Amino acid sequence: MSAPGGGPGGPGTLDHLVYATPDLDRTVAEIAELTGIRPVRGGSHPGRGTRNELLGLGGGGYLEIIGPDPEQSAPQRPRWFGIDALTGPRLVTWAVRVTGIADRVAAARARGHDPGAPVAMSRRTPDGTRLTWQLTPPGAGAGITPFLLDWGTTPHPSGAGLPVLPLVSLTATHPDPPAAQAELAALGVRWPGEPVAVGPAGITAVVAGRHGRVAFGRGAVAL
């Protein structure tokens, strides 16, 4: 399975998966050992207290591993993705790539779901390139509803020669799948994996590593 397509901003266009952790260096080392492929440095998010490392998923999508940035002061607000409350790494959410994010937000509100006002973000890559984008505030991983992300004119990170762990499958569970699907529909997107099943809210991604398949969910495990 490659990252779902449909064109930027189209239904179910997976931009990236978010694997949040309270200890980025430790988690990156664990991923490298499990998969045989080491993530590459993304950059820091000024004022947010986080930094990330990245792996490609194929098909234009990528995996973001994100955690506290020790080189930044503690942010005034809680870090996104529930990072401050995590006791271990977890695949917390996913992002949908869109164009015209303000219009997408307005359309979602008209359908009864408010994804939040778009927020401007930026970071610098290791070579000094400044990336800018807008996104709707991500939740803390309490459900399967994605956040929206508009890269504007910034080159997409997946085009930067990331090492690739091909995405094999993407599954989700939710206590009320019809309610989850209704929120997705309000955003104008579809869940890009297998049908949502009944269970505790969460998502699981299986990738093909050099040593075999690895599942990312509540932690990462070799299959």
Buried (B, 14 or more C-beta within 10 A) or exposed (E): BBBBBBEBBBBBBBBBBBBBBBBBEEBBEBBBEBBBBEBBEBBBBBEBBBBBBBBBBBBBBBBBBBBBBEEBEEBEEEBBBBBBEBEEBBBBBBBBBBBEBEEBBEBBEEBEBEBBEBBEBEBEBEEEEEBEBBBBEBBBBEBBBBBBBBBEEEEBBBEBEBBBBBBBEBBBBBEEBEEBBBBBBBBBBBBBBEEBEEEEBBBBBBBBBEEEBBBBBBBBEEE
